[in-house]
């Protein structure tokens, strides 16, 4: 049997693909994600739960066994959905979960670096909104008109009559809401994947409380905010949506800083509990406050402010 010179068999030659844990992880992750997505697309009970958990197997494969395993899992899941003939399902899965999980795992180097992945949680949905606006530019009303038509169609099927002003206000933030929940689902599944991998001894859990945005990220929401202010009134849905989704990483950055800076203090549990309860009860103002705190830390840190202490290992 061929060896590598130390008496060990060469990896991948002893038993073919089945001897390589990366391919096994890619297969398991791909089929697991496809099953969860199909459960949702076929309208099975608890389908929404399956849909939001679909990125979990992909992230576990990538974080536990490397970016190649994550890429293979995403490709396999998308192919399985294509063969299952679920209409737009493969595209929704690929754009919503397949490509983002692959990029997040590659940027994190298997969960060891969290700065760029944290930034991608805002950049990816912002890029998606911008591309959708460009793609639908020739449609009546562009992206905003398309979302308004979808909203009116949904309301008519539900036999609901609402004022046109309400539909307009919903449409202004609909794209942001979609991007926000997709990114939040990716962040939550990333945390769960890290916890499960550490629980089973496959890979160490990432130090989530040490996640910090790179300093250049502060320019992105500032630029988006400026474009929103410059947009014409009533035609600012794209700019507003991009601004809102770019605030999500700042909120997560602020939470990470709070976790780190309150470590060792007696009132830590009370303070963190109050923050999370506020996020649940008064989400919009509380999330903006935490995002502002994250922006404050991000802007001061590169200018020589006291660095945020890293958690002890």
C-alpha positions in Angstrom: 0.0 0.0 0.0 1.5 3.4 -0.9 2.7 5.5 2.0 4.0 9.0 2.6 7.4 7.9 3.8 6.5 7.7 7.5 4.6 4.4 7.3 1.2 6.0 7.0 -1.0 5.4 4.0 -1.5 8.3 1.6 -4.8 10.1 2.4 -7.5 9.4 -0.2 -5.7 6.4 -1.7 -6.5 3.7 0.8 -10.3 3.8 0.5 -11.0 6.3 -2.2 -13.4 9.2 -1.6 -15.0 7.4 1.3 -11.8 7.6 3.3 -11.6 11.4 3.0 -13.7 13.0 5.9 -14.0 16.2 3.8 -16.0 14.4 1.1 -18.1 12.6 3.7 -18.8 15.9 5.4 -19.7 17.5 2.1 -22.1 14.6 1.3 -23.7 14.6 4.7 -24.0 18.4 4.8 -25.4 18.7 1.2 -28.0 16.0 1.6 -29.0 17.3 5.1 -29.4 20.9 3.8 -31.4 19.6 0.7 -33.8 17.6 3.0 -34.4 20.6 5.2 -35.1 22.9 2.2 -37.3 20.3 0.5 -39.3 19.9 3.7 -40.0 23.6 3.6 -40.6 23.9 -0.2 -43.1 21.0 -0.2 -45.2 22.7 2.5 -44.6 20.1 5.2 -45.4 20.8 8.9 -42.9 23.1 10.5 -41.6 23.9 7.0 -40.4 27.4 8.0 -38.2 25.9 10.7 -36.6 23.6 8.2 -36.0 26.5 5.8 -34.2 28.6 8.4 -32.1 25.6 9.6 -31.1 24.7 6.0 -27.7 26.6 6.2 -26.7 24.6 9.4 -25.4 21.5 7.7 -23.5 23.6 5.1 -21.8 25.6 7.9 -21.0 22.5 9.9 -19.3 20.9 6.9 -17.3 24.1 6.1 -16.4 25.1 9.6 -15.5 21.6 10.7 -13.8 20.2 7.6 -12.7 23.2 5.5 -14.0 25.5 2.8 -13.8 22.8 0.2 -16.2 20.6 2.2 -18.6 23.6 2.6 -18.5 24.3 -1.2 -19.1 20.7 -2.0 -22.1 20.6 0.4 -23.6 23.7 -1.1 -23.2 22.4 -4.7 -24.6 19.0 -3.8 -27.6 20.5 -2.0 -28.4 22.9 -4.9 -28.1 20.0 -7.4 -30.4 17.8 -5.3 -33.0 20.6 -5.2 -32.6 21.0 -9.0 -33.3 17.3 -9.6 -36.3 17.4 -7.2 -37.9 20.0 -9.6 -39.1 22.6 -7.0 -39.3 25.4 -9.5 -37.4 28.4 -8.1 -36.2 26.4 -5.0 -32.7 25.8 -6.3 -32.2 29.5 -7.1 -33.6 30.6 -3.7 -31.4 28.2 -1.9 -28.3 29.0 -3.9 -28.6 32.8 -3.6 -30.0 32.8 0.0 -27.8 30.2 1.6 -25.5 28.3 -0.8 -23.3 31.2 -2.0 -23.3 33.1 1.3 -22.3 30.1 3.5 -19.5 29.3 1.1 -18.1 32.9 1.2 -18.6 33.1 5.0 -16.7 29.9 5.6 -13.9 30.8 3.2 -13.6 34.3 4.8 -13.5 32.8 8.3 -10.8 30.3 7.4 -12.8 27.5 9.1 -14.2 29.7 11.9 -10.8 31.1 13.0 -11.2 34.6 11.8 -14.5 36.4 12.3 -13.9 40.1 11.2 -14.5 39.7 7.5 -17.4 37.2 7.9 -19.1 39.7 10.2 -18.7 42.4 7.6 -20.1 40.1 4.9 -23.3 39.7 6.9 -24.1 43.2 5.8 -22.3 43.4 2.5 -23.9 40.4 0.9 -27.5 41.4 1.4 -26.6 45.0 0.4 -25.0 43.7 -2.8 -28.1 41.4 -3.4 -30.5 44.4 -3.1 -28.3 46.5 -5.4 -28.2 43.7 -8.0 -31.9 43.1 -7.8 -32.5 46.8 -8.3 -30.3 46.7 -11.4 -31.9 43.5 -12.7 -35.4 44.9 -12.3 -34.6 48.4 -13.6 -36.6 47.8 -16.8 -39.7 46.6 -14.9 -42.5 49.1 -14.1 -41.4 50.8 -10.9 -38.2 48.8 -10.7 -37.5 46.8 -7.5 -39.9 48.9 -5.5 -42.7 48.4 -8.1 -42.1 44.7 -8.2 -42.2 44.4 -4.4 -45.4 46.5 -4.3 -47.0 44.2 -6.9 -46.1 41.1 -4.8 -47.5 42.7 -1.7 -50.8 43.6 -3.3 -51.1 40.1 -4.8 -50.5 38.6 -1.4 -53.0 40.8 0.3 -55.6 40.1 -2.3 -55.2 36.3 -1.9 -55.7 36.9 1.8 -58.8 38.9 1.0 -57.4 41.9 2.9 -58.0 45.5 2.1 -55.4 48.0 3.3 -54.6 51.6 2.4 -52.2 52.2 -0.4 -50.0 54.2 2.0 -49.5 51.2 4.2 -48.4 49.1 1.2 -45.9 51.8 0.2 -44.4 51.9 3.7 -44.1 48.1 3.8 -42.4 48.1 0.4 -39.8 50.6 1.5 -38.4 48.2 4.0 -39.4 44.8 2.5 -36.1 44.2 0.8 -34.2 45.2 3.9 -36.3 42.9 6.0 -35.6 39.9 3.7 -31.8 40.6 3.7 -31.9 41.2 7.5 -33.6 37.9 8.3 -31.4 35.9 5.9 -28.2 37.4 7.5 -29.5 36.9 11.0 -30.3 33.3 10.1 -26.8 32.8 8.8 -25.3 34.3 12.0 -27.5 32.1 14.3 -26.8 29.0 12.3 -23.1 29.8 12.4 -23.2 30.1 16.2 -25.2 26.8 16.4 -22.8 25.0 14.0 -19.8 26.1 16.1 -21.4 24.9 19.3 -22.3 21.5 17.8 -18.9 21.0 16.4 -17.3 21.8 19.7 -19.8 19.7 21.5 -18.8 16.6 19.5 -15.1 17.4 19.6 -14.8 18.0 15.9 -13.5 21.6 16.0 -13.1 24.3 18.7 -15.9 26.8 19.0 -15.1 30.2 17.5 -14.6 33.0 20.0 -17.8 34.9 19.1 -17.4 37.5 21.7 -14.0 38.4 20.1 -15.7 39.1 16.7 -14.8 42.7 15.6 -15.5 44.4 12.3 -12.6 45.7 10.3 -12.1 49.5 10.7 -12.9 50.2 7.0 -16.5 48.9 7.5 -17.7 52.1 9.1 -17.5 53.9 5.8 -20.1 51.6 4.2 -23.2 52.4 6.3 -22.1 56.1 6.3 -21.9 56.1 2.5 -25.3 54.3 2.2 -26.8 56.8 4.6 -25.6 59.7 2.5 -27.0 58.2 -0.6 -30.4 57.7 1.2 -30.4 61.4 2.2 -29.7 62.4 -1.4 -32.4 60.2 -2.9 -35.7 61.6 -4.0 -38.5 61.4 -1.5 -40.8 58.4 -2.4 -38.1 56.7 -4.5 -35.6 55.8 -1.8 -36.5 52.2 -1.0 -33.3 50.8 -2.4 -31.0 53.2 -0.6 -33.0 52.8 2.7 -32.9 49.0 2.5 -29.1 49.0 1.9 -28.6 51.3 4.8 -30.6 49.2 7.1 -28.9 45.8 6.2 -25.5 47.4 6.6 -26.4 48.2 10.3 -26.8 44.5 11.2 -23.0 43.9 11.5 -22.7 47.0 13.6 -25.3 45.7 16.0 -23.6 42.3 16.3 -20.2 44.1 16.8 -21.8 46.2 19.6 -23.2 43.0 21.3 -19.7 41.4 21.1 -18.1 44.5 22.6 -20.7 44.5 25.4 -20.0 40.8 26.2 -16.3 41.4 26.3 -16.2 44.7 28.3 -18.7 43.5 31.0 -16.7 40.3 31.7 -15.8 40.0 35.3 -18.4 42.6 36.5 -21.0 41.7 39.0 -23.8 43.5 37.1 -22.9 41.7 33.8 -25.9 39.3 33.7 -28.3 42.1 34.6 -27.0 44.4 31.9 -26.8 41.8 29.2 -30.3 40.5 30.1 -31.7 44.0 29.9 -30.1 44.5 26.5 -31.5 41.3 25.0 -35.0 41.9 26.5 -34.9 45.3 25.0 -34.0 43.8 21.6 -37.0 41.5 21.9 -39.6 44.0 23.1 -38.4 47.2 21.4 -36.4 45.8 18.6 -36.0 48.9 16.3 -34.9 51.5 18.9 -32.8 48.9 20.8 -31.1 47.6 17.7 -30.3 51.1 16.6 -28.8 51.9 20.0 -26.6 48.8 20.0 -25.6 49.5 16.4 -24.7 53.0 17.5 -22.6 51.7 20.3 -20.8 49.3 17.9 -20.2 52.2 15.5 -18.8 54.3 18.3 -16.3 51.5 19.2 -15.4 50.9 15.6 -14.7 54.5 14.8 -12.6 55.2 18.0 -10.6 52.0 17.9 -8.5 52.8 14.8 -7.8 56.3 16.2 -5.9 55.0 19.1 -8.7 54.4 21.5 -8.2 51.7 24.1 -8.5 48.3 22.3 -11.3 46.1 23.3 -9.9 43.3 25.6 -9.9 39.9 24.1 -11.5 37.0 26.0 -9.3 34.7 27.9 -8.8 31.4 26.4 
